[in-house]
Amino acid sequence: MGRGKFKGKPTGRRQFSTPEEMLAGTSSRPRTFKKEEAEVEEEERSEEESEESSEEESDRKKGTQGVIEIENPNMARPKNLKARDVDLEKTTELSRREREEIEKQRAHERYMKLQEQGKTEQARKDLERLALIRQQRAEAAKKREEEKAAKDQKKAEARK
């Protein structure tokens, strides 16, 4: 019997557990999943134990490591810190790019503040241009009013 264009996987259909089965603990999970879950828990336990033992072993160093202490910038350092290890009082220093970016933003804010007050050269030029445009528009409006008045006067004379 044809099933259409899309065929199901040969491994079978998905089976979902009902909430009752989950509460009862009788859901049919694959056994491999349970094994993986147990392995993960064991690894976590062993990591905690190894951390405690590694602290004691770190005092004794092998070979020349105890004699020569070199700060190698290429050595991989653990980047993930646990919450309990974080020092809240420590201030982080900004990188050069971050400092420059912050300085740039502050300079722009200062400039915009001066611009609003009309104290910068560009602001003065803009205000002069604006005053000139307003004057031209006022003159143009006055001229239109005069032309309109003259037109109305001609109409009135033509009616008489």
Secondary structure as the mmCIF struct_conf table of DSSP 4:
data_model
#
loop_
_struct_conf.conf_type_id
_struct_conf.id
_struct_conf.beg_label_comp_id
_struct_conf.beg_label_asym_id
_struct_conf.beg_label_seq_id
_struct_conf.end_label_comp_id
_struct_conf.end_label_asym_id
_struct_conf.end_label_seq_id
BEND BEND1 LYS A 5 PHE A 6
TURN_TY1_P TURN_TY1_P1 PRO A 10 THR A 11
HELX_LH_PP_P HELX_LH_PP_P1 PHE A 16 THR A 18
HELX_RH_AL_P HELX_RH_AL_P1 PRO A 19 ALA A 24
TURN_TY1_P TURN_TY1_P2 GLY A 25 GLY A 25
HELX_RH_AL_P HELX_RH_AL_P2 ARG A 31 GLU A 57
TURN_TY1_P TURN_TY1_P3 SER A 58 ASP A 59
BEND BEND2 ARG A 60 ARG A 60
HELX_RH_3T_P HELX_RH_3T_P1 GLY A 63 GLN A 65
TURN_TY1_P TURN_TY1_P4 GLY A 66 VAL A 67
TURN_TY1_P TURN_TY1_P5 PRO A 73 ASN A 74
BEND BEND3 MET A 75 MET A 75
HELX_RH_3T_P HELX_RH_3T_P2 ALA A 83 ASP A 85
BEND BEND4 LEU A 88 GLU A 89
HELX_LH_PP_P HELX_LH_PP_P2 LYS A 90 SER A 95
HELX_RH_AL_P HELX_RH_AL_P3 ARG A 96 GLN A 117
TURN_TY1_P TURN_TY1_P6 GLY A 118 GLY A 118
BEND BEND5 THR A 120 THR A 120
HELX_RH_AL_P HELX_RH_AL_P4 GLU A 121 ARG A 159
#
